[in-house]
Amino acid sequence: MKRIIAVLLAVLLSISFAGFAEEEYTPELSEDNLRELVVTGVLSEGISADDASLQRVITRGEFAEFISNTFSSVSAGYVADKVLFKDVPSDHKQYNDIMYMVNSGFMKGYGDGRFLPEKEIKRNEVIKTIVSILGYDYMAEELGGYPGGYEAVAVSLNITNGVSFDYGEHILKDEILKIIINSLDVPLTVLKAVGTDGLQYHIDPTKTIRTEYMKLIKAKGLVTANEVVAVKGSKAAEGYIKVDESLHLKISDLSFMDFVGLNVEFIYRPNEGDINELLLMYTTEKNKVLVLNRRDFVDLTSGSSANTLKYEINDKSRTARITKNAVYIKNGVLLSNPSKRDFKNVVAGEIKLISTDGNSDYNVVIIRSFNNMLVGSKDAFKY
């Protein structure tokens, strides 16, 4: 059995779960990470990456709350039917979170009838809990058990990327949140069968904490249309945007319309009736974007293979190549025959050039123009 586990771990390390192996991890939580934790319900309110509270240690009760929130689609509305620990009464602020974690087998109390919710949780406790939730505890036990076996599996799964390896010490809030982020898209392991050699497990690449416990999907693509304009294919229906021409996402925030022409990473909730609710969207590094102020523009000339936009920054003349089949959008309207007049008559605003494939030539041009208006004073006593 140990030989089989060793082979499985070797495979795990070699593939690094190709679906997210190309992700780059940083020691800190990014602003996008924190926004994701809010929209997915792990955090109840927004917080900035430089907030001092991220550097404080976390208690066992707080950790239970974080994980319970992560499992919100299945833990929501959970109400414990009896008190199990003398230090976690029914009116404790994390009572239902702790009871959910304990009754689900993810955490347990101490032998003296206490849970110690105010006790600072240690790194190796967090690692063991997360590895067990993902279903890899059988592998960890075969590799030596707690704590070394769990640490080895956690490393192979990239769970601890960006987190200190001093497992005996207490863990900070930003490190726990980082571990949660790292764990959301790890394939779950499920019990496949009970054979003559014991229990048989299966790594299911289609099931993750995000899909099974949050009921959410994270994906990447090119925003090709909103309800006003399309850079590819047809426009989206009112109140929707389209990704890669085929995925329709319902939006509640009009700012999502501004992502047209950009490569993005996004999170959405698939609902009944084929309605996909967009929760979060941000651009990826695949985009090449040049943003110019109106006064930077000099000229637009047409060439046989590409158009050339001339501009000046700090009195230095520069050029940008725009593909012949580029899409031009001005104030949300598609320009069928763009000319330099469309740039010149911009009183105030910006010009954004986008290369959706990261090449040197730009294939999307977005012009935003607005007029400044001076409003005179008004006598407050005259109506």
Buried (B, 14 or more C-beta within 10 A) or exposed (E): EEEBBEEBBEEBEEEBBEEBEEEEBEEBBBBBBBBBBBBBBBBEEEBEEEEEEBEEBBBBBBBBBBBBBBBBBBBEEBEBEEEBBEBBEEEBEBBBBBBBBBEBEBBEBEEEEEBBBEBBBBBBBBBBBBBBBBBBBBBBBBBEEBBEBBBBBBBBBBBBBBBEEEBEEBBBBBBBBBBBBBBBBBBBBEEEEEEEEEEEBEBBEEBBBBBBBBEBBBEEBBBBBBBBBBBBEEBBEEEBBBBEBEBBBBBEEEEBBBBBBBBBBBBBBEEEEEEBBBBBBBBBEBBBBBEBEBEBBBEBEEEEEBBEBBBEEEEEEBEBBBBEEBBBBBBBEBBEEBEBEBBEEBEEBBBBBBBBEEEEBBBBBBBBBEEEEEEEEEEEEEE
